[in-house]
Amino acid sequence: MEWVSDLPDKLRVSLESLLDSVEQHEDVYMEAQNASVGQIWIALALMNERVQKLEDLVQAQRKALHELDQDVEVDKHLDKNLKESLKRY
């Protein structure tokens, strides 16, 4: 995959990490009618798993913040911080 070497370093490293994870399931996607499509579905499933873990972490953090101080409006602070962050870029 020559095009991969043309990617920015951070993106290339991320892709290579994902491909390494996908490769661990080679025995499964090689049984698919189209192995390339099977490989993509495995990658999507792994990415979905990562997103789910992040969502669970965010929910746990929100719960902890709510338990610390019931007067804190978590979403309001998140929106304000997001706006400030986006202004910098």
C-alpha positions as a printed NumPy array, in Angstrom:
array([[  0.   ,   0.   ,   0.   ],
       [  2.229,   2.736,  -1.315],
       [ -0.377,   5.454,  -0.688],
       [ -0.174,   4.839,   3.057],
       [  3.373,   6.186,   3.148],
       [  2.061,   9.483,   1.719],
       [ -0.231,  10.027,   4.716],
       [  0.734,  12.479,   7.461],
       [  2.679,  10.665,  10.187],
       [ -0.034,  10.778,  12.844],
       [ -2.677,   9.434,  10.467],
       [ -0.332,   6.776,   9.085],
       [  0.535,   5.523,  12.568],
       [ -3.154,   5.416,  13.484],
       [ -3.994,   3.434,  10.347],
       [ -1.127,   1.007,  10.9  ],
       [ -2.283,   0.448,  14.484],
       [ -5.818,  -0.287,  13.285],
       [ -4.532,  -2.653,  10.596],
       [ -2.445,  -4.489,  13.192],
       [ -5.587,  -4.984,  15.285],
       [ -7.596,  -6.11 ,  12.251],
       [ -4.89 ,  -8.568,  11.232],
       [ -5.461, -10.479,  14.479],
       [ -8.8  , -11.574,  12.976],
       [ -7.42 , -12.613,   9.6  ],
       [ -8.687, -16.173,   9.972],
       [-12.247, -14.807,  10.2  ],
       [-12.307, -12.242,   7.367],
       [-10.431, -14.576,   5.007],
       [-13.508, -16.838,   5.131],
       [-15.711, -14.03 ,   3.804],
       [-16.892, -14.089,   0.217],
       [-14.845, -10.914,  -0.296],
       [-11.93 , -10.837,   2.159],
       [-11.293,  -7.1  ,   1.625],
       [-14.863,  -6.242,   2.549],
       [-14.655,  -8.586,   5.538],
       [-11.479,  -6.809,   6.623],
       [-13.228,  -3.433,   6.432],
       [-16.157,  -4.711,   8.515],
       [-13.731,  -5.991,  11.153],
       [-12.054,  -2.563,  11.193],
       [-15.446,  -0.871,  11.607],
       [-16.351,  -3.207,  14.451],
       [-13.053,  -2.446,  16.208],
       [-13.569,   1.295,  15.768],
       [-17.124,   0.976,  17.076],
       [-15.783,  -0.859,  20.115],
       [-13.322,   1.995,  20.749],
       [-16.072,   4.606,  20.392],
       [-18.282,   2.667,  22.812],
       [-15.482,   2.561,  25.385],
       [-15.022,   6.32 ,  25.044],
       [-18.762,   6.924,  25.417],
       [-18.804,   4.754,  28.538],
       [-15.873,   6.727,  29.96 ],
       [-17.598,  10.053,  29.257],
       [-20.783,   8.81 ,  30.907],
       [-18.824,   7.7  ,  33.981],
       [-17.108,  11.088,  34.169],
       [-20.422,  12.925,  33.861],
       [-21.924,  10.763,  36.583],
       [-18.952,  11.484,  38.849],
       [-19.262,  15.221,  38.208],
       [-22.976,  15.147,  38.959],
       [-22.317,  13.297,  42.202],
       [-19.601,  15.776,  43.219],
       [-21.765,  18.832,  42.892],
       [-25.398,  18.741,  41.912],
       [-25.246,  22.461,  41.022],
       [-22.712,  21.957,  38.212],
       [-24.274,  21.995,  34.754],
       [-21.914,  19.613,  32.984],
       [-23.283,  20.131,  29.479],
       [-23.108,  23.929,  29.83 ],
       [-19.445,  23.778,  30.825],
       [-18.652,  21.323,  28.054],
       [-20.312,  23.566,  25.457],
       [-18.453,  26.635,  26.734],
       [-15.111,  24.806,  26.713],
       [-15.796,  23.479,  23.227],
       [-16.587,  26.956,  21.911],
       [-13.399,  28.35 ,  23.457],
       [-11.36 ,  25.512,  22.037],
       [-12.821,  25.93 ,  18.546],
       [-12.099,  29.675,  18.626],
       [ -8.394,  28.891,  19.047],
       [ -8.38 ,  26.896,  15.81 ]])
